[in-house]
Amino acid sequence: MATALNRKDFVSDQEVRWCPGCGDYAILAAVQKTMPEFGIAPENTVFISGIGCSSRFPYYMNTYGFHTIHGRAPAFATGLKISRPDLDVWVVTGDGDGLSIGGNHLIHVLRRNVDLKILLFNNKIYGLTKGQYSPTSEVGKVTKSTPMGSVDFPFNPITVALGTHATFVARTIDVEQKHLGEMLKRAHAHRGASFVEILQNCNIFNDGAFNDVSDKAIKADHQLILEHGKPLIFGKNRDMGIRMNGMRPESVQLGAGVTEADLVVHDETNLSLAFMLGNFEPPLPTPVGVFYAVSRPTYDGAVNKQLEDAKAKQGAGDLKTLLGKGDTWTVTN
């Protein structure tokens, strides 16, 4: 009988080296705590990263791992998943790594629906290289590389993922350990490309970027927790909601003739609704949870099916015979 796994099975012997107070510690703790529940041994689990603070992750997991090239983690992960479909493969990236030089790789791994679990840490800054603006930094952001304020319009990770028709798109927050754990479980249970944006605080170079949804005193009034089949309700007293005013969503207070029946009901299978929620900006609350979750054949499954069909029709093949077929040349000095 197999021995039950626990958190210690997924903790490596490497010293964890992030800045004190970094949100990455909370994410690492949540992942290590959640992994045993999947019942997959560490030797059958792989974490793949690119370049950035988040990309130290594989060192701290007692699993197999690759610390790869800037932005290219999805390409490495795709190759691994196709060749070893039995492995549980995770990609850890950041807003700089995944949405700048790695943007092309990210969108294609999502549209292909490779069976990977992709965690994108979004702190709206380049942390490893000491505080330059990133693809998710807001317009006007003053940093070392934009001393007069950024003029770039930022990427929205959720709508980028939805635009590829990714089959699982979610958002959570580093300090919300219970919710973060739930999103990890949902992502892992999904067959296909699971994309989870994690709002992560960089307390050195962009401290407080997500205070409105992480500060205990005010977060209830700014955080909209998405639950499939339930009305969009939020607020410290659970007395606020989202309803449609024609084609536009609006925040309303319950009471005075407004009831839960007037509110939008969340549907994870509705792509249009997911896009609408993904584009929420103040004064509307920030949605967290699963925006979209549908089933579609996976890329790795389709490729391996083609290989199986080819072997069944033509045999396993022989590489030496293949290389010697057709016209060949002998080169002599």
Secondary structure, 3 states (H helix, E strand, C coil): CCCCCCHHHHECCCCCCCCCCCHHHHHHHHHHHHHHHHCCCHHHEEEEECCCHHHHHHHHECCEEEECCCCCHHHHHHHHHHHCCCCEEEEEEEHHHHHHHCHHHHHHHHHHCCCCEEEEEECCCECCCCCECCCCCCCCCCCCCCCCCCCCCCCCHHHHHHHCCCCEEEEEECCCHHHHHHHHHHHHHCCCCEEEEEECCCCCCCCCCCHHHHCCCCHHHCEEECCCCCECEECCCCCEEEEEECCEEEEEECECCECHHHCCECCCCCHHHHHHHHCCCCCCCEEEEEEEECCCCCHHHHHHHHHHHHHHHHCCCCHHHHHHCCCCCCCCC
